Amino acid sequence: MQTIKVNFGYFWPDFDPADNYFTRVLSKKYTVELSDDPDLYFFTHAYNGKRDYLHYKCHRVFLGWENARADWNCADYVLDSDFYSNNPRHKRWPIWAAWDTTKLIQPKNPEMFLQKKKFACMVVSNAKAKERIEFFHELSKYKQVDSGGRHLNNVGGPVDNKMEFIKDYKFVISFENSSHPGYTTEKLIEPMLVSSIPIYWGNTEVGKDFNSKSFIHVNEHGSYKEAIERIIELDRNEEKCLQMAAEPWFKNNRVPDLFTQESLEAFFDFVISDMKIKKPVSASFIKAKIHRIRLFKNRVQSVAYAKFGISRGFR
């Protein structure tokens, strides 16, 4: 098998660069080696101004699993949630697509939903997601919403296992931290995996990927009040609730072709083939662009200081 040398930067704290989701996908067709002289360098938005990726004279793959846009001046290939048209070096691959989506197309048993005796819950730690916090308080005016995370906790402390906690509830508040077309995380599919109904807010285009009849899509309602009225209706009407619980998570109960493992493997086949003919983004080009941006900021700062006496110290 062909050998592919890889390296990774700016991933989460427990990320193992030698054994992870991407090395396992690549290992199906290639011999993968972790190297300081890689062919492919994977990096995320978390570099926060650091530019270690400039040290690698290779092709770079940007992974946009957070709500951050790709900078094509720094990346040769992109995996993220955004919608592009006719760009073969981009693949739409939200973080939920890396989960075992085959579990979401198993036959549903709506009767199991009747065994859920608790109303609604959420498990969050981010205290800055104002939409989610506001909705939690509004829905709590109808019935208590149990909060099992570190923020707004009302169940005696943070729960040890999120999935075990949410499985007993009919509804799970599944708001993203922020909204952008195409950006959906595991927050939507976690309640799906335990046969609870998500109360979702975030990706306004989520219906392109999932069957929006199977959950509460808050963005589709004119207000939180309308969305909560729908939740109350389902909570009080068992027949309507079971109808929603019976709906498949995906349209026609099929994972969209775009999000199959085979499609991801095909994308990497293209990347590895394309690398032979496409030169990687030049580090000197990136440095030159950074220099131009700094010059522009300095000019803006000079104008602001001359006109208003304002100096903020651009970095």
Secondary structure as UniProt FT lines:
FT   STRAND          3..9
FT   TURN            13..14
FT   TURN            17..18
FT   HELIX           21..26
FT   TURN            27..29
FT   STRAND          31..34
FT   STRAND          40..44
FT   HELIX           45..47
FT   TURN            48..49
FT   HELIX           52..55
FT   STRAND          59..64
FT   TURN            72..74
FT   STRAND          77..80
FT   TURN            88..89
FT   STRAND          90..92
FT   HELIX           95..98
FT   HELIX           101..105
FT   HELIX           110..113
FT   TURN            114..115
FT   STRAND          118..122
FT   TURN            127..128
FT   HELIX           130..139
FT   TURN            140..142
FT   STRAND          145..147
FT   HELIX           162..166
FT   TURN            167..168
FT   STRAND          169..175
FT   TURN            181..182
FT   HELIX           186..193
FT   TURN            194..195
FT   STRAND          197..201
FT   TURN            204..205
FT   HELIX           206..208
FT   HELIX           212..214
FT   STRAND          216..217
FT   HELIX           218..220
FT   HELIX           224..236
FT   HELIX           238..246
FT   HELIX           251..253
FT   HELIX           257..259
FT   HELIX           261..274
FT   TURN            275..277
FT   HELIX           283..308
//
